[in-house]
Amino acid sequence: MKVIGLTGGIASGKSTVSNILREMGAYVIDADEISREIIKKGSEAWKEIIDYYGNDILLPDGEIDRKKLGNIVFADKEKLDKLNAITHPRIIQRIKEIIDAEKEKGKERAVILDAAILIEMGLQNMVDEVWVVSIDKDKQIKRLIERDKLSYEDAMNRIRMQMPLSEKVKYADYVIDNSKDIGYIRKQISKLWERVIKKNN
């Protein structure tokens, strides 16, 4: 079973690529979904986060307001490092469990590990290949502001706190260019996926 790490900068179009791969039959592990699961109300990570950041980051139902927490941590590296120290080991452990479970099924299928900070978390060591989604910086900023309803300053804070795309590309086995339309990106993914399927069969 081949494990492919899919990454890219925030608002690079990684989710679009991930969804296309799902359509093509890939099993996708979404690191962001896992991060949501591990900070659910009452969890150990939830308790540690509340202890450090206070009750002001809670929604009325007691769940963590991810947008509010994001505004705090992406403006302060020390606070971001603390959040990562709480969540990353738990996310990594859960990803390992899922990959091991898939391997035990004995299926000759490829697994896509979709993680925005794949390299930053050291997850490239858990995958067979790294695919990086690349996008022009101006388009990235525009997409991020529109998608997350952020100010320009908040959008830039999030981008600055991530590893530069030029650095991520150094780890890439393949770069997916998201500078054009959806048809262009589908064509690239189809070629990559066909190669993976052929190798697995």
Secondary structure, 3 states (H helix, E strand, C coil): CCEEEEEECCCCCHHHHHHHHHHCCCEEEEHHHHHHHHCCCCCHHHHHHHHHHCHHHECCCCCECHHHHHHHHCCCHHHHHHHHHHHHHHHHHHHHHHHHHHHHCCCCCCEEEECCCCCCCCHHHHCCEEEEEECCHHHHHHHHHHHHCCCHHHHHHHHHCCCCHHHHHCCCCEEEECCCCHHHHHHHHHHHHHHHHHHHC
